[in-house]
């Protein structure tokens, strides 16, 4: 088995590489910056310094969502070459685009706070009638949040609209659920969770949260949201069991500490199971070794010494 761990920094990849090696997997790390995508007519090829990516059975990808314009063509090539990856084509475009992400989740019957999108500032007042206050109002330029505000009534919503002085590309109005966030890491069918609560107060920092054993309904919603976003491994944030965020990167250090787990071991086991399921690739080197092993048991064995 061969698994390539792709990440921006070695310290992110190393725990996963080490965990896989401990289980007998031939694992390597490659920095994302060393990969180039070369387009020739209708074909795109992966060019990587020091590595031959097509020889691998699987790729474990850990990258920021704002790298989506580079990551998506890479995932497409891995998919075409039948190299398993924890992120499917389109998953990073979903992750980086919040309005699209909520539309995608809703269309897959994933429980989320009620969310409405509009491309026109003139429609905000009309659209807002379909959601009860309080709500979160956001404006976007491209895929980036330009402004975000919690609004409690029509006057505050009007103030939000008036505060927008530049041209924007769209708006999102989302039901605000007043409760603490539960952050989950999904690995295959396993869910690990941290309640962002400390002394009965909600905390912003994940590190200040506490171990949480999610209910079955919360687990299923986190699992379904991960799959709906085209991911096998993800971080999912919930509020009262409803999904508010799905990210492809997982913060293993914090979860390992608070949940008393080794998430890298679970990732390694997941990849081993997946490779066993889809089959291991053979290389020319593998064939030569197999031939040599067979010849070693015959009269020609002396020629191999």
C-alpha positions in Angstrom: 0.0 0.0 0.0 1.2 3.5 -0.9 -0.3 6.7 0.5 0.9 10.2 -0.3 0.0 12.9 2.3 -0.3 16.3 0.6 -0.2 19.4 2.9 1.3 22.8 3.0 3.5 22.1 5.9 5.4 19.0 7.0 4.4 19.4 10.7 0.7 19.0 9.5 1.5 15.9 7.5 4.0 14.1 9.7 1.6 12.6 12.3 -0.4 11.0 9.5 2.7 9.7 7.7 4.1 8.3 10.9 0.7 6.6 11.8 0.5 5.0 8.4 4.1 3.8 8.6 3.4 2.1 11.9 0.7 0.1 10.2 3.0 -1.0 7.4 1.8 1.5 4.8 4.4 3.0 2.5 3.5 6.6 3.3 5.3 9.8 2.2 4.8 13.6 2.5 4.8 16.0 -0.3 4.5 19.7 0.1 1.7 21.2 -2.0 4.0 23.9 -3.3 6.1 21.3 -5.1 3.2 20.3 -7.3 2.6 21.9 -10.7 -0.4 21.3 -13.0 0.7 21.4 -16.7 -2.0 21.9 -19.3 -1.5 20.5 -22.8 -4.5 21.0 -25.1 -7.3 19.2 -23.3 -5.1 17.2 -21.0 -3.8 18.3 -17.6 -0.8 16.5 -16.0 0.6 16.5 -12.5 4.3 17.5 -12.3 5.8 17.0 -8.8 9.3 17.5 -7.7 10.8 14.3 -6.2 7.6 12.3 -6.5 5.8 10.1 -9.0 2.2 10.6 -7.8 0.5 8.1 -10.2 2.3 5.2 -8.4 0.3 5.8 -5.2 -2.9 4.0 -4.2 -4.3 7.0 -2.4 -3.7 10.6 -1.5 -4.6 12.2 1.8 -5.2 15.9 1.2 -5.1 18.6 3.9 -5.3 22.1 2.4 -7.0 25.4 3.0 -10.3 26.0 1.2 -9.0 29.2 -0.4 -6.6 27.1 -2.4 -9.7 25.7 -4.2 -8.8 27.0 -7.7 -5.5 25.0 -7.5 -6.8 22.0 -5.5 -9.9 21.2 -7.7 -7.9 20.5 -10.9 -5.6 18.3 -8.8 -8.5 16.3 -7.4 -9.9 15.9 -10.9 -6.7 14.4 -12.1 -6.5 12.0 -9.1 -10.0 10.9 -9.8 -9.3 10.3 -13.5 -6.2 8.3 -12.6 -8.2 6.2 -10.1 -6.2 7.4 -7.1 -8.4 7.5 -4.1 -8.6 10.9 -2.3 -10.5 12.0 0.8 -11.9 14.9 -1.2 -14.0 14.3 -4.3 -14.2 16.7 -7.4 -16.2 19.8 -6.5 -15.7 19.4 -2.7 -13.4 22.4 -2.4 -15.6 24.6 -4.5 -18.5 23.8 -2.1 -16.3 24.4 1.0 -15.1 27.8 -0.1 -18.5 29.1 -1.3 -20.8 29.6 1.8 -24.1 30.4 -0.1 -23.6 27.4 -2.4 -22.7 25.2 0.5 -26.0 25.9 2.3 -27.9 25.3 -0.9 -26.1 22.0 -1.4 -26.8 20.9 2.2 -30.4 21.8 2.0 -30.9 20.0 -1.4 -29.5 16.9 0.3 -31.9 17.1 3.2 -29.2 18.0 5.7 -30.5 19.9 8.8 -29.2 23.4 8.8 -30.5 26.8 10.2 -33.0 28.2 7.8 -30.9 30.1 5.1 -31.9 32.3 2.2 -29.6 33.8 -0.5 -30.2 36.7 -2.8 -28.1 38.5 -5.4 -29.9 41.8 -5.1 -29.8 44.3 -2.2 -33.4 45.3 -3.2 -34.6 41.8 -2.3 -33.3 41.7 1.3 -36.3 43.2 3.0 -38.7 40.9 1.1 -36.5 37.8 1.7 -36.1 38.6 5.4 -39.8 38.1 6.0 -39.3 34.4 5.4 -36.9 34.1 8.4 -37.6 35.1 12.0 -35.3 37.4 13.9 -32.6 37.2 15.1 -30.7 36.4 12.0 -27.2 36.6 10.6 -26.8 38.9 7.6 -23.8 38.5 5.3 -22.7 40.2 2.1 -20.2 38.7 -0.3 -17.8 39.8 -2.9 -17.1 36.7 -4.9 -16.8 33.9 -2.4 -15.5 36.1 0.4 -17.5 37.5 3.2 -17.4 41.3 3.0 -19.6 42.0 6.0 -21.4 40.0 8.7 -23.8 41.2 11.3 -26.3 39.8 13.8 -29.6 41.7 13.3 -32.5 41.6 15.7 -35.2 43.6 13.9 -36.1 45.5 10.7 -34.3 48.7 11.8 -31.0 46.8 12.3 -31.4 45.0 9.0 -31.9 48.4 7.3 -28.8 49.7 9.0 -26.9 46.7 7.7 -28.1 47.5 4.2 -27.2 51.2 4.5 -23.7 50.3 5.8 -22.8 48.6 2.5 -21.0 51.2 0.4 -19.4 49.0 -2.3 -20.8 46.8 -4.9 -21.4 43.2 -3.7 -22.2 40.0 -5.4 -24.7 38.5 -3.1 -26.3 38.2 0.4 -27.1 35.5 2.8 -29.7 35.7 5.6 -29.4 32.8 8.1 -31.5 32.0 11.1 -29.5 32.6 14.3 -29.7 29.8 16.8 -28.6 31.0 20.2 -26.6 28.1 21.5 -23.1 26.8 21.8 -21.3 25.3 18.8 -20.4 21.6 18.8 -17.3 21.0 16.6 -16.9 17.5 15.1 -14.3 15.7 13.2 -15.7 13.0 10.8 -13.4 10.2 9.7 -15.2 7.7 7.6 -18.1 6.6 9.8 -16.5 7.8 13.0 -17.4 11.1 14.7 -15.4 12.9 17.4 -16.8 16.0 19.1 -15.9 19.0 21.2 -18.6 21.1 22.9 -17.6 24.8 22.7 -18.8 25.4 26.2 -16.8 26.2 29.3 -18.5 26.6 32.7 -21.8 26.8 30.9 -20.6 29.7 28.8 -20.1 29.5 25.0 -16.4 30.0 24.0 -15.0 31.0 20.6 -11.7 29.1 21.0 -11.9 25.4 20.1 -9.1 24.8 22.6 -11.3 25.9 25.5 -14.1 23.5 24.7 -14.7 20.1 26.4 -15.2 16.5 25.2 -18.7 15.8 24.0 -20.4 12.5 23.1 -22.8 13.5 20.3 -26.3 12.1 20.1 -27.1 9.7 17.3 -29.0 12.3 15.4 -26.1 14.8 15.6 -23.7 12.1 14.4 -25.9 11.2 11.4 -26.2 14.9 10.5 -22.5 15.4 10.6 -21.8 12.3 8.6 -24.4 13.1 6.0 -23.1 16.7 5.7 -19.6 15.4 5.1 -20.8 13.1 2.3 -23.0 15.8 0.8 -20.0 18.1 0.5 -18.0 15.4 -1.3 -15.7 14.6 1.6 -14.7 11.5 3.5 -12.8 13.4 6.3 -13.9 16.8 7.5 -14.6 19.1 10.3 -18.3 19.9 10.8 -19.8 22.5 13.2 -23.2 22.1 14.6 -25.6 24.3 16.6 -28.5 22.3 18.2 -27.7 19.5 15.8 -27.9 21.8 12.7 -24.9 22.1 10.4 -23.4 25.6 10.1 -20.0 24.8 8.6 -18.1 22.0 6.8 -14.3 22.2 6.3 -11.9 19.7 4.7 -9.1 20.5 7.1 -9.1 18.8 10.5 -7.4 20.3 13.6 -6.0 17.1 15.0 -3.9 18.5 17.9 -6.9 20.0 19.7 -9.1 17.0 19.2 -6.5 14.6 20.3 -5.9 16.5 23.5 -9.6 17.2 24.4 -11.0 13.9 23.2 -8.0 11.7 24.4 -7.8 10.3 20.9 -5.2 9.7 18.1 -7.1 10.9 15.1 -4.1 10.2 12.9 -4.5 6.5 13.8 -8.1 6.6 12.7 -7.2 8.3 9.4 -4.6 5.6 8.8 -7.1 2.8 9.5 -9.6 4.5 7.2 -7.1 4.7 4.3 -6.1 1.0 4.8 -9.7 0.0 4.7 -10.4 2.1 1.5 -7.3 0.7 -0.3 -8.3 -2.8 0.6 -11.7 -2.1 -0.8 -10.6 -0.7 -4.1 -7.5 -2.8 -4.5 -3.8 -2.0 -4.4 -2.0 -0.7 -7.5 0.9 -2.6 -9.0 4.0 -1.0 -10.4 6.7 -2.4 -12.6 8.9 -2.7 -9.5 6.2 -4.9 -7.8 6.1 -7.1 -10.9 9.9 -7.5 -10.9 9.9 -8.4 -7.2 7.1 -11.0 -7.7 9.0 -12.6 -10.6 12.2 -12.7 -8.6 10.4 -14.4 -5.7 9.1 -17.0 -8.0 12.5 -17.6 -9.7 14.1 -17.9 -6.3 12.2 -21.2 -5.8 13.4 -22.7 -9.1 16.7 -23.9 -10.6 17.3 -20.3 -11.8 17.7 -19.0 -8.3 21.5 -18.9 -8.5 21.3 -16.3 -11.3 19.6 -13.9 -8.9 22.5 -13.8 -6.5 
